[in-house]
Amino acid sequence: MLLKDVIGKDLPGWQSLYCYVMELSHSLMGCFPAMKSGAKKIVVCLNRDDLEKIWSKLPKREVKVNKFLFHVNKGENRAILINSPQGDESDSGDFFLIQGNELGFYLQEDDFFEWAPGLWSFKDESKAVFPKE
């Protein structure tokens, strides 16, 4: 589903909420977020603290956490970005929403999360810490 499919429509189960997204910290163009493995869906959370738990399961890297407004369907675990600094998101696909107690289930799987491919780091990030709010 795309943002243009939900804008201006009264869709049951959808609401506008702020969500948190975690991505690798770098000085290059591009976004390298945490993703749901296999499905290649960017992970978003309603609770910022949940991202720290996900970060702890991934290879240690320096990250930044962003807060964006999304159209969210909690029943379907879907979130569609409404707006971002990059501009028009009308063709933006849906993200994977993690909420509530389900995170514990996902954290039990060793390879449920991964970093988006493409950004190599040649520095030692083994002592990276999750950024505080």
C-alpha positions as CSV (number, residue, x, y, z in Angstrom):
1,M,0.0,0.0,0.0
2,L,1.2,3.5,-0.8
3,L,0.7,6.8,0.9
4,K,-1.4,8.1,-2.0
5,D,-3.8,5.2,-1.4
6,V,-4.7,6.4,2.1
7,I,-4.5,10.2,1.9
8,G,-7.9,11.8,2.3
9,K,-9.7,8.5,2.8
10,D,-11.5,7.4,5.9
11,L,-10.1,3.9,6.2
12,P,-11.2,1.7,9.2
13,G,-8.2,0.8,11.4
14,W,-5.9,3.6,10.2
15,Q,-4.8,6.6,12.3
16,S,-2.0,9.2,12.3
17,L,0.7,8.5,14.9
18,Y,4.3,9.4,15.5
19,C,6.6,6.5,15.1
20,Y,10.4,6.0,15.6
21,V,12.8,4.8,12.9
22,M,16.4,3.8,13.5
23,E,19.1,4.1,10.9
24,L,22.9,3.9,10.7
25,S,24.6,7.2,11.5
26,H,26.9,8.4,8.7
27,S,27.8,11.5,6.7
28,L,26.7,10.3,3.3
29,M,23.5,10.6,1.3
30,G,21.0,7.8,1.8
31,C,19.3,5.9,4.6
32,F,20.3,2.6,6.0
33,P,17.6,1.6,8.5
34,A,17.0,-1.5,10.6
35,M,14.8,-3.9,8.6
36,K,12.7,-7.0,9.0
37,S,14.9,-9.7,7.4
38,G,13.5,-11.4,4.3
39,A,10.6,-9.0,3.7
40,K,13.0,-6.1,3.4
41,K,10.6,-3.8,5.3
42,I,11.8,-0.9,7.3
43,V,11.0,-1.4,11.0
44,V,9.2,1.4,12.9
45,C,8.1,1.4,16.5
46,L,5.6,3.4,18.5
47,N,7.9,3.2,21.5
48,R,11.5,4.6,21.1
49,D,12.8,2.2,23.8
50,D,11.8,-0.8,21.6
51,L,14.4,0.4,19.0
52,E,17.1,0.0,21.6
53,K,16.1,-3.6,22.2
54,I,16.2,-4.2,18.4
55,W,19.6,-2.5,18.2
56,S,21.0,-4.9,20.8
57,K,20.2,-7.8,18.5
58,L,22.0,-6.3,15.5
59,P,25.8,-6.0,14.7
60,K,26.9,-3.0,16.8
61,R,26.8,0.2,14.7
62,E,26.4,3.9,15.5
63,V,22.8,4.9,14.9
64,K,20.4,7.8,14.9
65,V,16.7,7.7,15.8
66,N,14.2,9.8,14.0
67,K,10.6,10.5,14.8
68,F,8.1,10.9,11.9
69,L,4.4,11.1,11.4
70,F,2.9,7.9,9.9
71,H,-0.5,6.6,8.9
72,V,-0.7,3.5,11.1
73,N,-2.8,0.3,11.0
74,K,-2.1,-1.5,14.3
75,G,-4.1,-4.5,13.3
76,E,-2.1,-5.1,10.2
77,N,1.3,-4.0,11.6
78,R,1.7,-1.5,8.8
79,A,2.8,2.1,8.8
80,I,3.1,4.5,5.9
81,L,5.3,7.6,6.2
82,I,3.4,10.8,5.8
83,N,6.2,13.2,5.3
84,S,10.0,13.3,5.6
85,P,12.8,15.7,4.9
86,Q,13.3,14.1,1.5
87,G,10.0,15.6,0.2
88,D,7.1,14.0,-1.5
89,E,6.4,10.5,-0.2
90,S,3.2,9.8,-2.2
91,D,4.8,6.6,-3.6
92,S,6.3,5.5,-0.3
93,G,5.5,1.9,0.5
94,D,4.5,0.6,3.9
95,F,6.9,-0.1,6.8
96,F,6.7,-2.9,9.3
97,L,5.2,-1.7,12.6
98,I,6.3,-3.3,15.9
99,Q,4.1,-2.6,18.9
100,G,3.5,-3.9,22.4
101,N,4.3,-7.4,23.5
102,E,5.1,-8.8,20.1
103,L,8.6,-7.4,20.2
104,G,9.6,-10.1,22.7
105,F,8.6,-12.8,20.2
106,Y,10.7,-11.2,17.4
107,L,13.7,-10.8,19.7
108,Q,13.8,-14.5,20.3
109,E,14.7,-15.1,16.6
110,D,18.4,-14.4,15.9
111,D,18.0,-13.2,12.4
112,F,14.6,-11.4,12.4
113,F,16.3,-8.0,12.0
114,E,19.1,-6.8,9.8
115,W,20.7,-3.5,8.7
116,A,19.8,-2.3,5.2
117,P,22.6,-3.4,2.9
118,G,25.0,-1.0,1.2
119,L,26.9,0.9,3.9
120,W,30.3,-0.4,4.9
121,S,32.1,0.7,8.0
122,F,35.8,0.3,8.4
123,K,36.0,1.7,11.9
124,D,35.6,-0.2,15.1
125,E,32.0,0.3,16.2
126,S,32.1,-2.5,18.8
127,K,31.8,0.2,21.6
128,A,28.9,2.0,19.9
129,V,26.0,3.0,22.3
130,F,22.4,3.6,21.6
131,P,21.7,7.3,21.5
132,K,19.8,8.8,24.4
133,E,16.8,11.0,23.7
